[in-house]
Amino acid sequence: MRGFKTKIRNKQIQWRAEYLPEINGKGRQNGGEYEHVLPWKHREHGFFPDTYDSLSAHLKEYGIQPHTGIHNLLSSWVVCANFYWPFHIAEGRALLKEQRFSG
């Protein structure tokens, strides 16, 4: 498992360098600084465009505490939010309706 985790962490570090070159510095989490963790003020960049604002508003409206590691590019909470949240809004539900699956 350790090899897989290292491989995925390195992929996220490469992704960050390619797609977020303007964000400098390591992010802090659990008392350490890491390249695969975004600085807290840039946490929204780990989400697909338009997801962070919409999801944040929903969490605030219902008094739901977001995961404390939302600035970590390895966060499973963020991966799930990026995958499932778009289906919470009308455009995402319309996309699901368009799909036809054959058995």
MMTF fields as JSON, N, C-alpha, C and O atoms, coordinates in Angstrom:
{
  "mmtfVersion": "1.0.0",
  "mmtfProducer": "UNKNOWN",
  "numBonds": 411,
  "numAtoms": 412,
  "numGroups": 103,
  "numChains": 1,
  "numModels": 1,
  "chainsPerModel": [1],
  "groupsPerChain": [103],
  "chainIdList": ["A"],
  "bondAtomList": [4, 2, 8, 6, 12, 10, 16, 14, 20, 18, 24, 22, 28, 26, 32, 30, 36, 34, 40, 38, 44, 42, 48, 46, 52, 50, 56, 54, 60, 58, 64, 62, 68, 66, 72, 70, 76, 74, 80, 78, 84, 82, 88, 86, 92, 90, 96, 94, 100, 98, 104, 102, 108, 106, 112, 110, 116, 114, 120, 118, 124, 122, 128, 126, 132, 130, 136, 134, 140, 138, 144, 142, 148, 146, 152, 150, 156, 154, 160, 158, 164, 162, 168, 166, 172, 170, 176, 174, 180, 178, 184, 182, 188, 186, 192, 190, 196, 194, 200, 198, 204, 202, 208, 206, 212, 210, 216, 214, 220, 218, 224, 222, 228, 226, 232, 230, 236, 234, 240, 238, 244, 242, 248, 246, 252, 250, 256, 254, 260, 258, 264, 262, 268, 266, 272, 270, 276, 274, 280, 278, 284, 282, 288, 286, 292, 290, 296, 294, 300, 298, 304, 302, 308, 306, 312, 310, 316, 314, 320, 318, 324, 322, 328, 326, 332, 330, 336, 334, 340, 338, 344, 342, 348, 346, 352, 350, 356, 354, 360, 358, 364, 362, 368, 366, 372, 370, 376, 374, 380, 378, 384, 382, 388, 386, 392, 390, 396, 394, 400, 398, 404, 402, 408, 406],
  "bondOrderList": [1, 1, 1, 1, 1, 1, 1, 1, 1, 1, 1, 1, 1, 1, 1, 1, 1, 1, 1, 1, 1, 1, 1, 1, 1, 1, 1, 1, 1, 1, 1, 1, 1, 1, 1, 1, 1, 1, 1, 1, 1, 1, 1, 1, 1, 1, 1, 1, 1, 1, 1, 1, 1, 1, 1, 1, 1, 1, 1, 1, 1, 1, 1, 1, 1, 1, 1, 1, 1, 1, 1, 1, 1, 1, 1, 1, 1, 1, 1, 1, 1, 1, 1, 1, 1, 1, 1, 1, 1, 1, 1, 1, 1, 1, 1, 1, 1, 1, 1, 1, 1, 1],
  "groupList": [{"groupName": "MET", "atomNameList": ["N", "CA", "C", "O"], "elementList": ["N", "C", "C", "O"], "formalChargeList": [0, 0, 0, 0], "bondAtomList": [1, 0, 2, 1, 3, 2], "bondOrderList": [1, 1, 2], "singleLetterCode": "M", "chemCompType": "L-PEPTIDE LINKING"}, {"groupName": "ARG", "atomNameList": ["N", "CA", "C", "O"], "elementList": ["N", "C", "C", "O"], "formalChargeList": [0, 0, 0, 0], "bondAtomList": [1, 0, 2, 1, 3, 2], "bondOrderList": [1, 1, 2], "singleLetterCode": "R", "chemCompType": "L-PEPTIDE LINKING"}, {"groupName": "GLY", "atomNameList": ["N", "CA", "C", "O"], "elementList": ["N", "C", "C", "O"], "formalChargeList": [0, 0, 0, 0], "bondAtomList": [1, 0, 2, 1, 3, 2], "bondOrderList": [1, 1, 2], "singleLetterCode": "G", "chemCompType": "PEPTIDE LINKING"}, {"groupName": "PHE", "atomNameList": ["N", "CA", "C", "O"], "elementList": ["N", "C", "C", "O"], "formalChargeList": [0, 0, 0, 0], "bondAtomList": [1, 0, 2, 1, 3, 2], "bondOrderList": [1, 1, 2], "singleLetterCode": "F", "chemCompType": "L-PEPTIDE LINKING"}, {"groupName": "LYS", "atomNameList": ["N", "CA", "C", "O"], "elementList": ["N", "C", "C", "O"], "formalChargeList": [0, 0, 0, 0], "bondAtomList": [1, 0, 2, 1, 3, 2], "bondOrderList": [1, 1, 2], "singleLetterCode": "K", "chemCompType": "L-PEPTIDE LINKING"}, {"groupName": "THR", "atomNameList": ["N", "CA", "C", "O"], "elementList": ["N", "C", "C", "O"], "formalChargeList": [0, 0, 0, 0], "bondAtomList": [1, 0, 2, 1, 3, 2], "bondOrderList": [1, 1, 2], "singleLetterCode": "T", "chemCompType": "L-PEPTIDE LINKING"}, {"groupName": "ILE", "atomNameList": ["N", "CA", "C", "O"], "elementList": ["N", "C", "C", "O"], "formalChargeList": [0, 0, 0, 0], "bondAtomList": [1, 0, 2, 1, 3, 2], "bondOrderList": [1, 1, 2], "singleLetterCode": "I", "chemCompType": "L-PEPTIDE LINKING"}, {"groupName": "ASN", "atomNameList": ["N", "CA", "C", "O"], "elementList": ["N", "C", "C", "O"], "formalChargeList": [0, 0, 0, 0], "bondAtomList": [1, 0, 2, 1, 3, 2], "bondOrderList": [1, 1, 2], "singleLetterCode": "N", "chemCompType": "L-PEPTIDE LINKING"}, {"groupName": "GLN", "atomNameList": ["N", "CA", "C", "O"], "elementList": ["N", "C", "C", "O"], "formalChargeList": [0, 0, 0, 0], "bondAtomList": [1, 0, 2, 1, 3, 2], "bondOrderList": [1, 1, 2], "singleLetterCode": "Q", "chemCompType": "L-PEPTIDE LINKING"}, {"groupName": "TRP", "atomNameList": ["N", "CA", "C", "O"], "elementList": ["N", "C", "C", "O"], "formalChargeList": [0, 0, 0, 0], "bondAtomList": [1, 0, 2, 1, 3, 2], "bondOrderList": [1, 1, 2], "singleLetterCode": "W", "chemCompType": "L-PEPTIDE LINKING"}, {"groupName": "ALA", "atomNameList": ["N", "CA", "C", "O"], "elementList": ["N", "C", "C", "O"], "formalChargeList": [0, 0, 0, 0], "bondAtomList": [1, 0, 2, 1, 3, 2], "bondOrderList": [1, 1, 2], "singleLetterCode": "A", "chemCompType": "L-PEPTIDE LINKING"}, {"groupName": "GLU", "atomNameList": ["N", "CA", "C", "O"], "elementList": ["N", "C", "C", "O"], "formalChargeList": [0, 0, 0, 0], "bondAtomList": [1, 0, 2, 1, 3, 2], "bondOrderList": [1, 1, 2], "singleLetterCode": "E", "chemCompType": "L-PEPTIDE LINKING"}, {"groupName": "TYR", "atomNameList": ["N", "CA", "C", "O"], "elementList": ["N", "C", "C", "O"], "formalChargeList": [0, 0, 0, 0], "bondAtomList": [1, 0, 2, 1, 3, 2], "bondOrderList": [1, 1, 2], "singleLetterCode": "Y", "chemCompType": "L-PEPTIDE LINKING"}, {"groupName": "LEU", "atomNameList": ["N", "CA", "C", "O"], "elementList": ["N", "C", "C", "O"], "formalChargeList": [0, 0, 0, 0], "bondAtomList": [1, 0, 2, 1, 3, 2], "bondOrderList": [1, 1, 2], "singleLetterCode": "L", "chemCompType": "L-PEPTIDE LINKING"}, {"groupName": "PRO", "atomNameList": ["N", "CA", "C", "O"], "elementList": ["N", "C", "C", "O"], "formalChargeList": [0, 0, 0, 0], "bondAtomList": [1, 0, 2, 1, 3, 2], "bondOrderList": [1, 1, 2], "singleLetterCode": "P", "chemCompType": "L-PEPTIDE LINKING"}, {"groupName": "HIS", "atomNameList": ["N", "CA", "C", "O"], "elementList": ["N", "C", "C", "O"], "formalChargeList": [0, 0, 0, 0], "bondAtomList": [1, 0, 2, 1, 3, 2], "bondOrderList": [1, 1, 2], "singleLetterCode": "H", "chemCompType": "L-PEPTIDE LINKING"}, {"groupName": "VAL", "atomNameList": ["N", "CA", "C", "O"], "elementList": ["N", "C", "C", "O"], "formalChargeList": [0, 0, 0, 0], "bondAtomList": [1, 0, 2, 1, 3, 2], "bondOrderList": [1, 1, 2], "singleLetterCode": "V", "chemCompType": "L-PEPTIDE LINKING"}, {"groupName": "ASP", "atomNameList": ["N", "CA", "C", "O"], "elementList": ["N", "C", "C", "O"], "formalChargeList": [0, 0, 0, 0], "bondAtomList": [1, 0, 2, 1, 3, 2], "bondOrderList": [1, 1, 2], "singleLetterCode": "D", "chemCompType": "L-PEPTIDE LINKING"}, {"groupName": "SER", "atomNameList": ["N", "CA", "C", "O"], "elementList": ["N", "C", "C", "O"], "formalChargeList": [0, 0, 0, 0], "bondAtomList": [1, 0, 2, 1, 3, 2], "bondOrderList": [1, 1, 2], "singleLetterCode": "S", "chemCompType": "L-PEPTIDE LINKING"}, {"groupName": "CYS", "atomNameList": ["N", "CA", "C", "O"], "elementList": ["N", "C", "C", "O"], "formalChargeList": [0, 0, 0, 0], "bondAtomList": [1, 0, 2, 1, 3, 2], "bondOrderList": [1, 1, 2], "singleLetterCode": "C", "chemCompType": "L-PEPTIDE LINKING"}],
  "groupTypeList": [0, 1, 2, 3, 4, 5, 4, 6, 1, 7, 4, 8, 6, 8, 9, 1, 10, 11, 12, 13, 14, 11, 6, 7, 2, 4, 2, 1, 8, 7, 2, 2, 11, 12, 11, 15, 16, 13, 14, 9, 4, 15, 1, 11, 15, 2, 3, 3, 14, 17, 5, 12, 17, 18, 13, 18, 10, 15, 13, 4, 11, 12, 2, 6, 8, 14, 15, 5, 2, 6, 15, 7, 13, 13, 18, 18, 9, 16, 16, 19, 10, 7, 3, 12, 9, 14, 3, 15, 6, 10, 11, 2, 1, 10, 13, 13, 4, 11, 8, 1, 3, 18, 2],
  "groupIdList": [1, 2, 3, 4, 5, 6, 7, 8, 9, 10, 11, 12, 13, 14, 15, 16, 17, 18, 19, 20, 21, 22, 23, 24, 25, 26, 27, 28, 29, 30, 31, 32, 33, 34, 35, 36, 37, 38, 39, 40, 41, 42, 43, 44, 45, 46, 47, 48, 49, 50, 51, 52, 53, 54, 55, 56, 57, 58, 59, 60, 61, 62, 63, 64, 65, 66, 67, 68, 69, 70, 71, 72, 73, 74, 75, 76, 77, 78, 79, 80, 81, 82, 83, 84, 85, 86, 87, 88, 89, 90, 91, 92, 93, 94, 95, 96, 97, 98, 99, 100, 101, 102, 103],
  "secStructList": [7, 2, 2, 2, 2, 2, 2, 2, 2, 2, 2, 2, 2, 2, 2, 2, 2, 2, 2, 7, 6, 6, 7, 7, 1, 7, 3, 3, 3, 6, 6, 3, 3, 3, 6, 6, 5, 7, 7, 4, 4, 4, 4, 4, 4, 4, 1, 7, 6, 6, 2, 2, 2, 2, 2, 2, 2, 2, 2, 2, 2, 6, 6, 7, 7, 7, 7, 6, 6, 6, 6, 5, 6, 6, 7, 2, 2, 2, 2, 2, 2, 2, 2, 2, 4, 4, 4, 4, 1, 2, 2, 2, 2, 2, 2, 2, 2, 2, 7, 7, 7, 7, 7],
  "xCoordList": [0.819, 0.0, 0.858, 0.489, 1.991, 2.856, 3.306, 3.38, 3.606, 4.017, 2.907, 3.161, 1.674, 0.529, 0.321, 0.118, 0.371, 0.172, 1.24, 0.934, 2.467, 3.556, 3.334, 3.542, 2.916, 2.664, 1.553, 1.695, 0.466, -0.661, -0.281, -0.637, 0.429, 0.875, 1.753, 1.595, 2.671, 3.54, 2.75, 3.079, 1.709, 0.841, 0.138, 0.026, -0.33, -1.004, -0.037, -0.407, 1.182, 2.2, 2.492, 2.634, 2.583, 2.795, 1.602, 1.777, 0.39, -0.819, -0.818, -1.095, -0.502, -0.47, 0.548, 0.255, 1.729, 2.772, 2.325, 2.631, 1.604, 1.168, -0.031, -0.05, -1.03, -2.283, -2.44, -3.304, -1.608, -1.693, -0.317, 0.081, 0.41, 1.777, 1.829, 2.864, 0.714, 0.684, 0.564, 0.753, 0.254, 0.122, 1.461, 1.891, 2.096, 3.412, 3.298, 2.351, 4.254, 4.325, 3.599, 2.671, 4.033, 3.412, 2.23, 2.176, 1.296, 0.168, 0.469, 1.26, -0.17, 0.044, -1.133, -2.295, -0.801, -1.83, -1.201, -0.106, -1.906, -1.473, -0.041, 0.715, 0.322, 1.621, 2.769, 3.914, 2.493, 3.557, 3.227, 2.1, 4.218, 4.025, 4.263, 5.229, 3.359, 3.402, 3.112, 2.336, 3.743, 3.515, 2.152, 1.598, 1.607, 0.303, -0.859, -2.021, -0.538, -1.55, -1.455, -0.379, -2.601, -2.635, -2.62, -3.155, -2.018, -2.173, -3.676, -4.436, -4.098, -5.52, -6.284, -7.413, -5.68, -6.389, -6.657, -7.411, -6.056, -6.258, -7.009, -6.969, -7.681, -8.34, -9.354, -9.566, -9.976, -11.002, -10.433, -11.182, -9.129, -8.514, -8.412, -8.023, -8.75, -8.788, -10.128, -10.319, -11.055, -12.4, -12.565, -11.888, -13.465, -13.805, -14.387, -14.978, -14.218, -14.797, -16.289, -17.008, -16.726, -18.12, -18.564, -19.613, -17.813, -18.212, -18.016, -18.906, -16.852, -16.525, -17.538, -18.016, -17.873, -18.788, -20.17, -20.765, -20.673, -21.998, -22.037, -22.96, -21.048, -20.988, -20.8, -21.443, -19.933, -19.706, -20.981, -21.276, -21.736, -22.994, -23.979, -24.683, -24.033, -24.942, -24.552, -25.406, -23.275, -22.808, -23.125, -23.565, -22.9, -23.161, -24.66, -25.057, -25.481, -26.933, -27.476, -28.383, -26.931, -27.427, -26.57, -26.783, -25.611, -24.786, -23.913, -23.662, -23.457, -22.616, -21.157, -20.762, -20.37, -18.94, -18.202, -18.274, -17.485, -16.719, -15.539, -15.118, -15.031, -13.856, -12.702, -12.542, -11.916, -10.811, -9.661, -8.787, -9.645, -8.556, -8.934, -8.399, -9.85, -10.292, -9.225, -9.421, -8.125, -7.022, -5.974, -4.966, -6.222, -5.314, -5.746, -6.874, -4.862, -5.205, -5.425, -5.884, -5.112, -5.358, -6.633, -6.931, -7.377, -8.564, -9.666, -10.117, -10.09, -11.188, -12.492, -13.368, -12.633, -13.829, -13.941, -15.027, -12.819, -12.81, -13.08, -13.823, -12.483, -12.724, -14.217, -14.794, -14.836, -16.271, -17.104, -18.074, -16.735, -17.474, -17.377, -18.373, -16.196, -16.021, -16.819, -17.332, -16.92, -17.62, -19.132, -19.853, -19.618, -21.056, -21.79, -22.962, -21.144, -21.844, -22.507, -23.628, -21.866, -22.524, -23.905, -24.729, -24.169, -25.474, -26.531, -27.704, -26.113, -27.032, -27.731, -28.813, -27.103, -27.667, -28.374, -28.132, -29.231, -30.088, -29.285, -29.667, -28.19, -27.407, -26.848, -26.822, -26.413, -25.887, -26.965, -26.741, -28.134, -29.245, -29.679, -30.028, -29.66, -30.013, -29.007, -29.379, -27.749, -26.722, -26.977, -26.84, -27.345, -27.648, -28.836, -28.828, -29.84, -31.026, -30.708, -31.361, -29.717, -29.351, -28.654, -28.66, -28.071, -27.293, -28.215, -29.197, -27.895, -28.624, -27.654, -26.598, -28.033, -27.174, -27.803, -29.009, -26.974, -27.49, -26.935, -25.807, -27.713, -27.338, -26.826, -26.486],
  "yCoordList": [-1.199, 0.0, 1.256, 2.27, 1.186, 2.359, 2.834, 4.041, 1.922, 2.287, 2.996, 3.964, 2.519, 3.143, 4.564, 5.488, 4.735, 6.062, 7.041, 8.191, 6.59, 7.435, 7.811, 8.961, 6.85, 7.097, 8.131, 9.05, 7.989, 8.911, 10.298, 11.307, 10.35, 11.646, 12.359, 13.56, 11.635, 12.234, 12.724, 13.758, 11.982, 12.41, 13.721, 14.609, 13.844, 15.072, 16.243, 17.367, 15.997, 17.051, 17.51, 18.708, 16.569, 16.919, 17.699, 18.688, 17.253, 17.943, 19.383, 20.318, 19.543, 20.891, 21.774, 22.928, 21.248, 22.024, 22.436, 23.539, 21.553, 21.84, 22.786, 23.72, 22.544, 23.284, 24.442, 25.301, 24.458, 25.537, 26.157, 26.304, 26.521, 27.021, 28.339, 28.694, 29.061, 30.353, 30.209, 31.182, 29.014, 28.795, 28.302, 27.181, 29.167, 28.846, 28.391, 28.74, 27.627, 27.198, 25.901, 25.518, 25.255, 24.011, 24.327, 25.375, 23.403, 23.542, 22.857, 21.916, 23.337, 22.768, 21.889, 22.255, 20.716, 19.819, 18.901, 18.373, 18.725, 17.827, 18.104, 17.175, 19.375, 19.767, 19.695, 19.953, 19.351, 19.275, 20.116, 20.583, 20.302, 21.018, 20.047, 19.284, 20.083, 19.103, 19.751, 20.703, 19.227, 19.733, 19.332, 20.034, 18.225, 17.779, 18.415, 18.079, 19.327, 20.059, 21.525, 22.122, 22.087, 23.486, 24.401, 24.037, 25.573, 26.546, 26.778, 26.838, 26.907, 26.971, 28.008, 27.754, 29.163, 30.213, 29.839, 30.533, 28.766, 28.309, 26.976, 26.301, 26.598, 25.291, 25.047, 23.901, 26.09, 25.918, 25.361, 24.841, 25.459, 24.98, 23.456, 22.921, 22.766, 21.307, 20.789, 19.581, 21.698, 21.342, 21.725, 22.626, 21.038, 21.43, 22.832, 23.246, 23.574, 24.93, 24.903, 23.983, 25.885, 26.076, 25.136, 25.366, 24.105, 23.166, 23.762, 23.681, 24.364, 24.84, 25.845, 25.702, 26.856, 27.898, 27.329, 27.631, 26.515, 25.926, 24.983, 25.041, 24.132, 23.186, 23.91, 23.558, 24.913, 25.68, 26.365, 26.379, 26.934, 27.592, 26.59, 26.892, 25.406, 24.354, 23.92, 23.8, 23.691, 23.266, 24.324, 24.003, 25.575, 26.683, 26.78, 26.945, 26.676, 26.778, 25.726, 26.01, 24.521, 23.426, 23.168, 22.189, 24.041, 23.91, 22.663, 22.08, 22.26, 21.066, 21.493, 22.388, 20.852, 21.145, 20.396, 19.169, 21.115, 20.405, 19.666, 19.973, 18.723, 17.975, 18.942, 19.903, 18.713, 19.628, 19.527, 20.394, 18.481, 18.301, 18.662, 18.086, 19.608, 19.924, 20.62, 20.827, 20.974, 21.572, 20.529, 20.859, 19.27, 18.167, 17.527, 17.048, 17.515, 16.968, 15.453, 14.882, 14.805, 13.373, 13.077, 11.915, 14.101, 13.939, 13.169, 13.584, 12.065, 11.297, 12.092, 11.921, 12.956, 13.791, 14.712, 14.886, 15.304, 16.199, 15.421, 15.89, 14.245, 13.418, 13.105, 13.229, 12.703, 12.394, 13.633, 13.561, 14.757, 16.0, 16.369, 16.761, 16.249, 16.566, 15.612, 16.015, 14.37, 13.378, 13.476, 13.455, 13.583, 13.508, 14.849, 14.909, 15.919, 17.187, 17.693, 18.197, 17.58, 18.082, 17.465, 18.075, 16.287, 15.662, 16.208, 15.846, 17.07, 17.722, 18.908, 19.317, 19.448, 20.617, 20.19, 19.102, 21.044, 20.712, 20.246, 19.279, 20.922, 20.558, 19.139, 18.391, 18.781, 17.434, 16.373, 15.306, 16.668, 15.705, 15.536, 14.432, 16.621, 16.534, 15.657, 14.886, 15.78, 14.954, 13.478, 12.64, 13.162, 11.767, 11.243, 10.094, 12.061, 11.642, 11.36, 10.522, 12.047, 11.863, 10.534, 10.038, 9.964, 8.74, 7.539, 7.371, 6.728, 5.492, 4.327, 4.265, 3.432, 2.281, 1.037, 0.812, 0.251, -1.004, -2.165, -2.115, -3.172, -4.297, -5.461, -6.457],
  "zCoordList": [0.0, 0.0, 0.0, -0.593, 0.659, 0.756, -0.626, -0.857, -1.545, -2.895, -3.65, -4.367, -3.495, -4.151, -3.642, -4.429, -2.331, -1.739, -2.237, -2.553, -2.303, -2.785, -4.246, -4.632, -5.053, -6.47, -6.661, -7.469, -5.936, -6.054, -5.533, -6.141, -4.426, -3.895, -4.922, -5.141, -5.552, -6.562, -7.772, -8.353, -8.15, -9.26, -8.91, -9.755, -7.683, -7.262, -7.206, -7.543, -6.789, -6.768, -8.191, -8.438, -9.131, -10.543, -11.092, -11.805, -10.758, -11.214, -10.715, -11.467, -9.433, -8.855, -9.57, -9.881, -9.832, -10.515, -11.918, -12.37, -12.605, -13.97, -14.027, -14.829, -13.178, -13.271, -12.283, -12.458, -11.253, -10.267, -10.003, -8.848, -11.063, -10.857, -10.092, -9.527, -10.076, -9.38, -7.863, -7.133, -7.389, -5.943, -5.407, -5.678, -4.648, -4.101, -2.659, -1.955, -2.24, -0.853, -0.581, -1.294, 0.437, 0.862, 1.766, 2.409, 1.798, 2.706, 4.022, 4.079, 5.084, 6.42, 6.811, 6.635, 7.348, 7.862, 8.905, 8.712, 9.996, 11.069, 11.532, 11.816, 11.604, 12.126, 11.139, 11.512, 9.887, 8.884, 7.666, 7.501, 6.822, 5.559, 4.42, 4.43, 3.421, 2.348, 1.001, 0.913, -0.045, -1.4, -1.947, -2.792, -1.484, -1.979, -1.206, -1.434, -0.301, 0.456, 0.031, 0.04, -0.34, -0.754, 0.473, 1.52, 0.354, 1.432, 1.647, 0.681, 2.89, 3.231, 2.405, 1.984, 2.173, 1.448, -0.017, -0.699, -0.5, -1.879, -1.952, -2.981, -0.888, -0.803, -1.917, -2.312, -2.424, -3.456, -4.755, -5.581, -4.946, -6.189, -6.271, -7.309, -5.209, -5.251, -5.745, -5.883, -6.011, -6.473, -7.937, -8.433, -8.62, -9.986, -9.962, -8.965, -11.076, -11.134, -10.797, -11.188, -10.096, -9.67, -8.551, -7.95, -8.259, -7.211, -5.832, -4.986, -5.598, -4.255, -3.727, -2.602, -4.515, -4.038, -3.747, -2.713, -4.65, -4.482, -3.278, -2.466, -3.17, -2.058, -0.734, 0.255, -0.696, 0.53, 1.009, 2.204, 0.068, 0.428, 1.004, 1.969, 0.421, 0.91, 2.331, 3.21, 2.535, 3.856, 4.906, 6.01, 4.556, 5.479, 5.78, 6.934, 4.742, 4.908, 5.868, 6.65, 5.815, 6.645, 7.888, 8.603, 8.135, 9.335, 9.344, 10.398, 8.173, 8.047, 8.041, 7.293, 8.871, 8.959, 7.855, 7.795, 6.97, 5.938, 6.561, 7.677, 5.851, 6.282, 6.522, 5.77, 7.532, 7.85, 6.859, 6.842, 6.031, 5.072, 3.648, 2.701, 3.483, 2.12, 1.285, 0.088, 1.88, 1.129, 0.732, 0.107, 1.101, 0.795, -0.52, -0.635, -1.507, -2.817, -2.783, -3.772, -1.684, -1.537, -0.749, -0.473, -0.389, 0.437, -0.29, -1.357, 0.281, -0.319, -0.237, -1.085, 0.767, 0.895, -0.312, -0.865, -0.723, -1.871, -3.16, -4.022, -3.293, -4.478, -4.598, -5.678, -3.498, -3.522, -3.82, -4.575, -3.239, -3.5, -4.973, -5.58, -5.548, -6.966, -7.856, -8.9, -7.446, -8.261, -8.118, -9.115, -6.881, -6.651, -6.603, -6.976, -6.159, -5.987, -7.266, -7.198, -8.425, -9.635, -9.885, -10.566, -9.357, -9.55, -8.589, -8.676, -7.686, -6.754, -7.415, -6.995, -8.446, -9.119, -10.411, -10.932, -10.907, -12.054, -13.277, -13.936, -13.576, -14.754, -14.627, -15.604, -13.453, -13.225, -13.332, -13.903, -12.782, -12.883, -14.335, -14.754, -15.105, -16.529, -17.272, -18.157, -16.911, -17.536, -17.253, -18.145, -16.028, -15.686, -16.48, -16.92, -16.665, -17.409, -18.871, -19.493, -19.427, -20.823, -21.069, -22.195, -20.066, -20.233, -20.427, -19.703, -21.39, -21.643, -21.453, -22.081, -20.593, -20.318, -20.921, -20.815, -21.543, -22.107, -21.297, -20.808, -21.168, -20.328, -21.019, -20.381]
}
